């Protein structure tokens, strides 16, 4: 599910997802988990590493990541295990659901 920030169009702390549903975030997220390298890089550009509790495994990989130094400031690593991701007790989780041909 892709979510777009709607601050310019709606009240503060409201998001609209790709299905048109409005989501309300009651307060500023303080514990953020990112499961993909793309969201790792965006988050590290937008907010302090202290607000991020876990990044993808690729965030610290010098072959792929543009944010290796900043990523070292984040202790947690988010894999694809749901229980492990939920164990971070995040306020906000960025993930990517990929579909293979014929499955989605």
C-alpha positions in Angstrom: 0.0 0.0 0.0 1.4 3.4 -1.0 0.6 6.3 1.3 0.8 9.9 0.3 1.3 12.7 2.7 -1.8 15.0 2.5 -0.8 17.9 4.7 -1.3 20.4 1.9 -4.8 19.1 1.2 -6.1 17.9 4.6 -5.7 18.4 8.3 -2.3 17.8 9.9 -1.5 14.2 10.5 -3.8 12.8 7.9 -2.7 10.5 5.1 -4.5 9.1 2.1 -3.6 5.6 0.9 -3.9 4.4 -2.7 -7.4 3.1 -2.0 -8.6 6.6 -1.1 -8.9 5.7 2.6 -7.9 8.5 5.0 -5.6 7.5 7.8 -5.1 9.6 10.9 -1.8 9.5 12.7 -2.6 10.8 16.2 0.9 12.0 17.0 4.3 12.4 15.5 5.8 8.9 14.9 8.7 8.3 17.3 9.4 4.7 16.5 9.7 4.1 12.8 10.5 0.9 11.0 11.6 0.7 7.3 11.7 -2.5 5.4 13.1 -1.3 2.1 16.2 0.5 1.0 14.2 3.2 -0.8 12.3 4.1 2.4 15.5 3.8 4.5 17.1 6.5 2.3 14.0 8.8 2.3 13.5 8.5 6.1 17.1 9.2 6.9 16.9 12.3 4.8 13.7 13.5 6.4 14.1 12.7 10.1 16.6 12.0 12.8 18.0 8.5 13.1 16.9 8.5 16.8 13.2 8.3 15.6 14.0 5.2 13.5 14.2 1.8 15.3 14.9 -0.4 12.4 16.0 -0.3 8.8 16.3 -2.8 6.0 19.4 -5.0 5.8 20.6 -3.2 2.7 20.8 0.2 4.5 24.2 -0.7 5.8 25.5 -2.3 2.6 28.1 -0.1 0.8 27.3 -1.8 -2.5 23.7 -0.6 -2.5 23.1 2.1 0.0 23.7 5.8 -0.1 23.1 6.2 3.6 25.6 3.7 5.2 27.0 6.2 7.7 23.6 7.4 8.9 22.2 3.8 8.9 24.9 2.8 11.4 23.2 5.1 14.0 20.1 2.8 13.8 20.4 -0.4 15.9 17.5 -2.5 14.5 17.3 -4.4 11.3 13.9 -5.2 9.7 13.6 -8.4 7.8 10.5 -9.9 6.2 9.4 -11.7 9.4 6.2 -10.1 10.6 6.7 -11.0 14.2 10.2 -9.5 14.2 9.0 -6.3 12.6 6.2 -6.0 15.2 8.6 -6.6 18.0 10.0 -3.1 17.4 6.7 -1.7 18.7 6.7 0.9 15.9 4.3 3.8 15.6 4.8 3.7 11.8 6.1 0.9 9.5 7.1 1.4 5.9 7.0 -1.8 3.9 6.7 -3.0 0.4 4.4 -5.8 -0.8 5.7 -7.2 -4.0 3.6 -9.3 -6.4 5.0 -11.9 -8.7 3.5 -12.4 -12.1 0.1 -14.0 -11.9 -0.2 -13.5 -8.1 -1.5 -10.0 -7.8 
